[in-house]
Amino acid sequence: MKTNKFEDTIRRKLESIEPDFQEKDWAKMQNYMHAQSPPSFWQQHSSWIGYAAAASVSTVMAFMYVNQRTQNNHLTADVKKLQHQIEAIKNTPTLAQKPDTVYLIQKSDGSGELMALSEDVTPPGIAPNESIARRKIIVSEKITRSAPPKTTVAPTPTKAFSTNDQLAENADQPVLNTVVPSANSFQANGRGGSGIVINSSNYSQNNAGAERFAMPADIELNLQRPVDVKNSNFGVNKMKYNLASRISKRHYQQAMLASTMQKPILPVSEKKTEQVAQTETVIPKRNLKVPYRFGVGIATDGVGKTKSITGEVLIAKKFSISAGISWLKVKPMEFFNEKLFREKNRRDFKGTHPGEIPLAFQVYNIKVDPTVVQIPLTVAFRNNIKDNWAYYAGAGTNITVSAKEKISFDCKAPNFEYFSQRFEAKSDVPMINSVNFTMGLEKTWYPIVVQAEGYLYTYFNQLTPMSQSAGPGVKVKLMYQIGGKM
């Protein structure tokens, strides 16, 4: 009897043959492995770490803004105060102080009596331009007394004394008489502060308002020292000066010799001018004609995410130039084997990185993670709108600083052993590799500026085989402005 043992054997062998491994089956296995394997620390907490970093940066920026705004307000108030002080100093009239004068003339009767009168009153019988001008004694505002006078003066200026001996402590001391004009005569003159002694025996009778008071003769008259003359609101001159025990011819000659002395005028105007100049040099002047901005930005598009540090200069009211540095993290690319890598990138995986990949091994699970550092340059046309709003549109390019790829893959040895390898290699990216077009809006809360824009980057050499261009994308920038407003 014929058996079918051979057919059964062939059938079992044919059934044991496995079909080729399909890519969809490999993707299912990868998803299963990712779902079953425990996540790493970075995968669990990376989002929270990013949120914490963003919150920290925002807090620091807010604190710096508040602190800088407070300092700016204080400095502005100080500058305004100094400007008001400078204007007040400039508008203050510089008037030279007028010296007070006292005229001393000995009476002709030889009694040694002195008479005082305001400078504006001309005595009867004496010409205005007579020898009085030769007998001036300049009076200073500061007085030095050699000894306190032992004199008693009546409290009311209207009371007259019949004799000169009533005010002297010692009756044996000789007494000198001085005539002082009354308050009425000074009010009529409209001025005060100086007295005139005239050589006329009839002057006291011609001036009914004049009064006579006695002074002891032991008070020394120092004609070379200044005398204080102060004006009161009542127009009465209060002259404080020292008299000698006797006014002899020698004292009279000394008074005549002292008539050539003049009171120096203080250089008030020069002092004020120096003070104004010194105050003006204290005020700092930092007049920046064009605004400068610097800040940070973040962008996202179909290629990847970009973080940047940006600086911008408003060269004119309608134009601006911006530059900076950006870090573009391209989305990772995954390929199951070398065949798929070759089809999508149009290059051989082992030939592109010689020496890094074993030629005899089969390569699976290829993963490429590119990173590009660029310098974006943009020239924009801008126009201001009301309420500190503005819109702008610009064009520019990206200058490549560096481009790197982190590559990892799995290998299958001839003995069916699996192992993984990873390495980092430079990418072949041209220095100028794109044309950029941007359009956006801007809002200013001086000195904080916020910009939101949409962009489209067209690359000459594609960074990823998925797309030739990056965009449309969205970028948000937060900047700080120094300098004036445009």
C-alpha positions as CSV (number, residue, x, y, z in Angstrom):
1,M,0.0,0.0,0.0
2,K,1.3,3.4,-1.0
3,T,1.8,5.9,1.8
4,N,1.7,9.7,1.7
5,K,4.5,10.1,4.2
6,F,6.6,12.0,1.7
7,E,3.8,14.5,0.9
8,D,3.3,15.1,4.6
9,T,6.9,15.9,5.1
10,I,7.0,18.3,2.2
11,R,3.8,20.0,3.4
12,R,5.3,20.5,6.9
13,K,8.5,22.0,5.4
14,L,6.5,24.4,3.3
15,E,4.4,25.4,6.2
16,S,7.4,26.1,8.3
17,I,8.8,28.7,5.8
18,E,8.2,32.2,7.2
19,P,7.2,35.0,4.9
20,D,9.4,38.2,4.6
21,F,9.1,40.6,7.5
22,Q,6.9,43.5,6.5
23,E,7.4,47.1,7.6
24,K,4.0,47.3,9.1
25,D,4.7,44.3,11.3
26,W,8.0,46.1,12.4
27,A,6.0,49.3,13.2
28,K,3.5,47.3,15.3
29,M,6.4,45.6,17.2
30,Q,8.0,49.0,17.9
31,N,4.7,50.4,19.2
32,Y,4.3,47.4,21.4
33,M,7.8,47.8,22.8
34,H,7.3,51.5,23.5
35,A,4.0,50.8,25.2
36,Q,5.3,48.0,27.4
37,S,8.7,49.5,28.3
38,P,8.7,51.9,31.3
39,P,9.2,55.6,30.5
40,S,12.5,57.2,31.5
41,F,12.8,60.1,33.9
42,W,13.2,62.6,31.1
43,Q,10.1,61.4,29.4
44,Q,8.1,61.6,32.5
45,H,9.2,65.1,33.7
46,S,10.5,66.9,30.6
47,S,7.3,68.9,30.2
48,W,7.3,70.0,33.8
49,I,11.0,70.9,33.6
50,G,10.2,73.1,30.6
51,Y,7.3,74.7,32.3
52,A,9.4,75.4,35.4
53,A,12.2,76.9,33.3
54,A,9.7,79.1,31.4
55,A,8.1,80.3,34.7
56,S,11.5,81.1,36.2
57,V,12.5,83.1,33.1
58,S,9.2,85.0,33.1
59,T,9.6,85.7,36.9
60,V,13.1,87.0,36.4
61,M,12.1,89.2,33.5
62,A,9.1,90.6,35.4
63,F,11.3,91.4,38.4
64,M,14.0,93.1,36.2
65,Y,11.3,95.1,34.4
66,V,9.7,96.4,37.7
67,N,13.1,97.2,39.1
68,Q,14.3,99.0,36.0
69,R,11.0,100.9,35.7
70,T,11.3,102.1,39.4
71,Q,14.9,103.2,38.8
72,N,13.9,105.0,35.6
73,N,11.1,106.9,37.5
74,H,13.5,107.9,40.3
75,L,16.1,109.1,37.8
76,T,13.5,111.0,35.8
77,A,12.3,112.8,38.9
78,D,15.9,113.6,40.0
79,V,16.7,115.0,36.5
80,K,13.5,117.2,36.5
81,K,14.3,118.5,40.0
82,L,17.9,119.4,38.9
83,Q,16.6,121.1,35.8
84,H,14.2,123.2,37.8
85,Q,17.0,124.1,40.1
86,I,19.2,125.1,37.2
87,E,16.4,127.2,35.7
88,A,15.9,128.9,39.1
89,I,19.6,129.6,39.3
90,K,19.8,131.0,35.8
91,N,16.7,133.2,36.3
92,T,18.0,134.7,39.6
93,P,19.2,138.3,39.0
94,T,22.8,138.8,40.0
95,L,22.8,142.1,41.9
96,A,25.9,143.6,43.5
97,Q,25.4,144.6,47.1
98,K,25.5,148.3,47.6
99,P,27.9,149.4,50.3
100,D,26.5,151.5,53.2
101,T,28.4,154.7,53.9
102,V,28.7,156.9,57.0
103,Y,29.8,160.5,56.8
104,L,31.6,162.0,59.8
105,I,32.2,165.8,60.1
106,Q,33.3,167.6,63.2
107,K,31.2,170.6,64.2
108,S,32.7,174.0,63.9
109,D,32.0,174.9,67.5
110,G,34.7,172.4,68.7
111,S,32.3,170.6,71.1
112,G,33.1,167.2,69.4
113,E,29.4,166.6,68.6
114,L,28.5,164.3,65.7
115,M,25.3,164.4,63.7
116,A,24.0,161.5,61.6
117,L,21.5,161.7,58.7
118,S,20.4,159.5,55.8
119,E,22.5,159.7,52.6
120,D,19.7,161.0,50.5
121,V,19.2,164.2,52.6
122,T,21.2,167.2,51.6
123,P,22.0,169.5,54.6
124,P,21.1,173.1,54.2
125,G,23.9,175.3,53.3
126,I,26.1,172.6,51.9
127,A,26.4,171.7,48.2
128,P,25.6,168.1,47.2
129,N,29.0,167.5,45.6
130,E,31.0,169.2,48.3
131,S,33.7,167.7,50.3
132,I,31.3,165.0,51.7
133,A,32.4,162.6,48.9
134,R,36.0,162.9,50.2
135,R,34.9,161.9,53.7
136,K,33.2,158.6,53.0
137,I,33.8,155.7,55.3
138,I,32.7,152.4,53.9
139,V,30.6,150.4,56.3
140,S,30.6,146.6,56.3
141,E,27.9,144.3,57.5
142,K,30.2,142.6,60.0
143,I,31.3,144.4,63.2
144,T,34.0,143.6,65.7
145,R,33.8,145.2,69.1
146,S,36.9,145.6,71.2
147,A,34.8,145.8,74.3
148,P,31.1,145.9,75.0
149,P,29.9,149.5,75.3
150,K,28.8,150.6,78.6
151,T,25.9,152.7,77.3
152,T,22.3,153.0,78.1
153,V,20.0,154.1,75.3
154,A,16.4,155.1,75.7
155,P,14.0,152.5,74.3
156,T,11.9,155.0,72.4
157,P,13.5,156.9,69.6
158,T,11.2,159.9,70.1
159,K,12.4,160.8,73.5
160,A,15.0,163.6,73.7
161,F,17.5,164.1,76.4
162,S,18.2,167.6,77.7
163,T,21.8,166.9,78.7
164,N,24.4,164.6,77.5
165,D,25.5,163.5,81.0
166,Q,22.3,161.5,81.7
167,L,23.5,158.5,79.6
168,A,27.1,158.3,81.0
169,E,27.9,156.0,83.8
170,N,30.5,158.3,85.2
171,A,29.9,162.0,85.4
172,D,33.5,162.8,84.9
173,Q,33.7,161.1,81.5
174,P,33.3,163.5,78.6
175,V,30.2,162.9,76.5
176,L,29.8,163.0,72.7
177,N,26.5,163.9,71.1
178,T,25.2,162.3,67.9
179,V,22.1,163.4,66.0
180,V,20.0,160.6,64.4
181,P,17.1,161.4,62.1
182,S,13.7,160.3,63.2
183,A,11.5,157.6,61.6
184,N,9.5,160.2,59.7
185,S,12.5,161.6,57.9
186,F,13.7,158.1,56.9
187,Q,10.2,157.2,55.6
188,A,10.1,160.4,53.6
189,N,13.5,159.5,52.1
190,G,12.5,156.0,51.2
191,R,15.9,154.6,52.0
192,G,18.0,153.7,55.0
193,G,21.2,152.1,56.0
194,S,23.5,155.1,55.9
195,G,24.0,158.3,57.8
196,I,25.5,161.7,57.1
197,V,27.3,163.9,59.6
198,I,27.4,167.5,58.5
199,N,29.5,170.4,59.7
200,S,26.6,172.8,60.5
201,S,25.6,174.1,63.9
202,N,22.1,175.0,62.7
203,Y,21.3,171.6,61.2
204,S,19.6,170.2,64.3
205,Q,17.3,173.2,64.4
206,N,16.4,172.8,60.7
207,N,15.5,169.1,61.0
208,A,12.7,168.9,63.5
209,G,12.5,165.2,63.4
210,A,16.1,164.6,64.4
211,E,16.9,163.3,67.9
212,R,19.9,163.6,70.1
213,F,21.4,160.9,72.2
214,A,24.6,160.8,74.3
215,M,27.4,158.2,74.2
216,P,30.2,157.8,76.8
217,A,33.6,158.9,75.8
218,D,35.3,155.7,76.9
219,I,33.9,153.9,73.8
220,E,36.7,153.6,71.3
221,L,36.1,154.6,67.7
222,N,37.9,152.4,65.4
223,L,37.7,154.2,62.1
224,Q,39.6,151.5,60.2
225,R,37.1,148.7,61.2
226,P,33.7,148.3,59.6
227,V,30.4,149.3,61.2
228,D,27.1,147.5,60.9
229,V,24.1,149.3,59.6
230,K,20.8,147.4,59.5
231,N,17.6,148.6,58.0
232,S,14.3,147.9,59.8
233,N,10.8,147.9,58.4
234,F,10.1,151.3,60.1
235,G,12.9,153.0,58.0
236,V,15.0,153.7,61.2
237,N,18.8,153.4,60.9
238,K,20.4,151.5,63.7
239,M,24.1,152.3,63.5
240,K,26.4,150.3,65.6
241,Y,29.9,151.8,65.8
242,N,32.5,152.5,68.5
243,L,33.4,156.0,69.5
244,A,36.7,157.1,71.0
245,S,36.9,158.7,74.4
246,R,37.6,162.0,72.7
247,I,37.5,163.0,69.0
248,S,40.6,165.1,68.7
249,K,42.3,166.5,65.6
250,R,44.3,163.3,65.3
251,H,41.2,161.2,65.3
252,Y,39.6,163.5,62.8
253,Q,42.6,163.2,60.5
254,Q,42.4,159.5,60.8
255,A,38.8,159.6,59.7
256,M,39.7,161.8,56.8
257,L,42.4,159.3,55.7
258,A,40.0,156.4,56.0
259,S,37.6,158.1,53.6
260,T,39.4,156.5,50.6
261,M,38.5,153.0,51.7
262,Q,35.9,151.2,49.6
263,K,33.9,148.1,50.4
264,P,34.8,145.2,48.1
265,I,31.9,143.7,46.1
266,L,31.5,140.0,46.4
267,P,31.7,138.1,43.1
268,V,28.2,136.7,43.5
269,S,27.6,136.3,39.8
270,E,30.8,134.3,39.2
271,K,30.0,132.0,42.0
272,K,26.5,131.4,40.7
273,T,27.9,130.8,37.2
274,E,30.3,128.2,38.5
275,Q,27.5,126.5,40.5
276,V,25.3,126.3,37.4
277,A,28.1,124.8,35.3
278,Q,28.9,122.2,38.0
279,T,25.2,121.3,38.3
280,E,24.9,120.8,34.5
281,T,27.8,118.4,34.4
282,V,26.2,116.2,37.0
283,I,23.1,115.5,34.8
284,P,23.9,112.4,32.6
285,K,22.9,112.7,29.0
286,R,22.3,109.4,27.1
287,N,20.4,110.5,24.0
288,L,20.0,107.4,21.8
289,K,18.5,108.6,18.6
290,V,17.3,105.2,17.4
291,P,15.6,102.5,19.5
292,Y,17.5,99.3,20.2
293,R,15.7,96.1,21.1
294,F,16.9,92.7,22.4
295,G,15.1,89.7,23.7
296,V,14.1,86.0,23.1
297,G,11.8,84.2,20.8
298,I,10.3,80.8,20.1
299,A,9.0,79.4,16.9
300,T,7.3,76.2,15.7
301,D,6.6,74.9,12.2
302,G,6.4,71.6,10.2
303,V,10.2,71.1,10.3
304,G,10.8,71.6,14.0
305,K,11.1,74.0,16.9
306,T,13.3,77.1,17.1
307,K,14.6,79.0,20.1
308,S,16.4,82.3,19.4
309,I,18.0,85.4,20.9
310,T,17.1,88.4,18.8
311,G,18.3,92.0,18.5
312,E,16.6,94.6,16.5
313,V,17.4,98.2,15.4
314,L,14.9,100.7,14.1
315,I,17.1,102.5,11.6
316,A,14.2,104.7,10.4
317,K,10.5,105.2,11.1
318,K,9.5,102.7,8.5
319,F,12.4,100.2,8.4
320,S,14.1,97.9,10.9
321,I,17.0,95.4,10.8
322,S,17.0,92.3,13.1
323,A,19.7,89.7,13.7
324,G,20.5,87.2,16.3
325,I,21.2,83.5,16.8
326,S,18.8,80.6,16.7
327,W,18.8,76.9,17.6
328,L,16.7,74.8,15.2
329,K,15.8,71.3,16.5
330,V,14.5,69.4,13.5
331,K,12.0,66.7,14.1
332,P,13.6,63.3,14.5
333,M,13.5,61.0,11.4
334,E,13.1,57.2,11.7
335,F,13.8,54.6,9.0
336,F,13.2,50.8,9.4
337,N,16.2,49.7,7.2
338,E,18.8,51.0,4.8
339,K,16.5,50.6,1.8
340,L,13.9,53.1,3.2
341,F,16.7,55.5,4.1
342,R,18.1,55.4,0.6
343,E,14.7,55.9,-1.0
344,K,13.7,59.0,1.1
345,N,17.1,60.7,1.4
346,R,18.5,59.6,-2.0
347,R,21.8,58.6,-0.5
348,D,23.3,55.5,1.0
349,F,23.4,55.2,4.7
350,K,26.7,53.3,5.0
351,G,28.4,55.3,2.3
352,T,27.4,58.6,3.9
353,H,29.1,57.7,7.1
354,P,32.1,55.5,6.3
355,G,33.9,54.0,9.3
356,E,31.0,54.5,11.6
357,I,28.8,51.6,10.4
358,P,29.9,48.0,10.0
359,L,29.6,47.0,6.3
360,A,28.9,43.3,6.9
361,F,26.1,43.9,9.4
362,Q,22.5,44.4,8.6
363,V,21.2,47.8,9.8
364,Y,17.7,48.3,11.2
365,N,15.8,51.0,13.1
366,I,17.8,54.0,11.9
367,K,17.1,57.3,13.8
368,V,18.4,60.7,12.8
369,D,18.1,63.8,15.1
370,P,19.4,67.0,13.3
371,T,20.2,70.3,15.1
372,V,21.1,73.5,13.2
373,V,22.6,76.7,14.6
374,Q,21.8,79.7,12.4
375,I,22.0,83.5,12.3
376,P,18.8,85.0,11.0
377,L,19.0,88.3,9.2
378,T,15.8,90.2,8.3
379,V,15.0,93.6,6.9
380,A,11.4,94.7,7.6
381,F,9.1,97.4,6.5
382,R,6.9,98.6,9.3
383,N,4.1,101.0,9.9
384,N,2.7,102.3,13.2
385,I,-0.9,102.1,14.2
386,K,-2.7,103.9,17.1
387,D,-2.4,102.7,20.7
388,N,1.3,101.6,20.2
389,W,0.4,98.9,17.7
390,A,2.4,98.3,14.5
391,Y,2.5,95.8,11.6
392,Y,5.5,94.8,9.6
393,A,6.6,92.6,6.7
394,G,10.1,91.5,6.0
395,A,12.4,89.3,4.1
396,G,15.8,87.8,4.9
397,T,17.9,84.7,5.1
398,N,19.6,82.4,7.5
399,I,23.4,82.0,7.8
400,T,24.4,78.6,8.9
401,V,26.9,78.4,11.8
402,S,26.9,74.7,12.4
403,A,24.7,71.6,11.6
404,K,25.0,68.3,13.4
405,E,23.1,65.0,13.4
406,K,22.8,62.5,16.2
407,I,22.4,59.1,14.6
408,S,21.5,55.8,16.3
409,F,20.8,52.4,14.7
410,D,20.5,48.6,15.5
411,C,22.7,46.0,13.9
412,K,22.3,42.3,13.3
413,A,25.4,40.2,13.4
414,P,25.9,37.0,11.3
415,N,25.5,35.0,14.5
416,F,22.0,36.6,14.9
417,E,23.2,38.8,17.7
418,Y,21.6,42.3,18.0
419,F,23.3,45.4,19.4
420,S,22.9,49.2,19.1
421,Q,25.3,52.0,18.2
422,R,25.1,55.8,18.1
423,F,27.4,58.6,16.9
424,E,27.3,62.3,16.0
425,A,28.2,63.6,12.6
426,K,28.3,67.0,10.8
427,S,25.6,67.7,8.2
428,D,26.4,69.1,4.8
429,V,24.4,72.3,4.9
430,P,25.4,75.4,2.9
431,M,26.2,78.6,4.7
432,I,23.3,80.5,3.1
433,N,20.5,77.9,2.7
434,S,17.2,79.7,2.8
435,V,15.0,82.6,1.9
436,N,12.7,83.9,4.6
437,F,9.4,85.8,4.4
438,T,7.7,87.1,7.5
439,M,4.7,89.2,8.4
440,G,3.4,90.1,11.9
441,L,2.0,92.4,14.5
442,E,3.7,94.3,17.3
443,K,2.5,95.7,20.6
444,T,4.6,98.0,22.8
445,W,4.3,98.6,26.5
446,Y,7.4,100.8,26.7
447,P,10.0,99.4,27.2
448,I,8.5,96.0,26.7
449,V,7.8,94.9,23.1
450,V,5.8,91.8,22.1
451,Q,5.9,90.6,18.5
452,A,3.8,87.7,16.9
453,E,4.5,86.8,13.3
454,G,3.9,84.2,10.7
455,Y,6.8,83.0,8.5
456,L,7.7,80.8,5.6
457,Y,11.3,79.5,5.1
458,T,12.3,78.0,1.8
459,Y,15.5,75.9,2.0
460,F,17.8,75.4,-1.0
461,N,18.9,72.0,0.5
462,Q,16.2,70.3,2.5
463,L,16.9,69.7,6.1
464,T,14.4,66.9,6.3
465,P,13.2,64.6,3.4
466,M,9.6,65.3,4.5
467,S,9.5,68.8,3.3
468,Q,11.5,71.3,1.2
469,S,10.3,74.3,3.2
470,A,9.7,75.2,6.8
471,G,6.3,76.7,7.3
472,P,3.9,78.2,7.5
473,G,5.1,78.7,11.0
474,V,4.4,81.0,14.0
475,K,7.0,82.9,16.0
476,V,6.6,84.9,19.2
477,K,9.2,87.3,20.5
478,L,9.6,89.2,23.8
479,M,12.0,92.1,23.7
480,Y,13.2,95.0,25.8
481,Q,13.7,98.4,24.2
482,I,16.2,101.1,25.1
483,G,16.5,104.5,23.4
484,G,13.9,106.9,22.2
485,K,10.5,106.1,20.6
486,M,10.2,106.3,16.9
